[in-house]
Amino acid sequence: MRQRGIRRIALAVGLMVGAFAAATALDGWAYRHLVRRTIYDGDFGRMLRIAGFLTTWAIVSLALVLCDPSWRDSAQTRWRRWRGVLPFVSAVLAGLTGQVLKLLIRRERPEAHAGAYAFRSWFDHPLSGAGLGLPSSHGVVAFGALAMLAHMYPSARWLWFALAAGCAVTRVLARAHFLSDVTLAGIVGILVASFLWNWWRRQGTRSVMTRATAEHAEGAEDNTRILNK
């Protein structure tokens, strides 16, 4: 069982490294051929782009919390009641992770140097991510939120990932990012969502077990009182 888990992790790491390497090899080709500067002039392109805005996921999470019946059910644990905030939290954490990586990697956007790689000096605005592209901020936020929705509502997982991929593709078409920028964004967003989902499930399980233990102890105490009367 443990070996199977190790093999799955190794396979996942291999796929992520392979995807990023392939995207990096295709960066020059994608910059020259995958171009549509008017992508955001139409409603469809703008719709895909807003998947990369945190405000979008704040609204979605608020709607999920308000619509979830368990939010009003006092019998549910607090972890279950606040399940709806996960897409927003995942988007925030993914965005922060992406920003840290930008400041560490410091690769500039493709149009700054006509599609050539260029890395900013550490002495040039060391704490500013403006003009840096690896990973894509829109892409990492979109994948962080939509990968979480894929965990929460797995029946529609392909729809969620299609929307995230669509957001990423528009960033390449607009020449705002290299293909490898959005690929790393997807990897980071998916990883953050997976770690957050697994943590939330573990906390929820512990909360339920603690509550069940407390209720069992309370029931045993009641039975003891009855017997002692």
Order of alpha helices (4+ residues) and beta strands (2+ residues): alpha-alpha-alpha-alpha-alpha-alpha-alpha-alpha-alpha
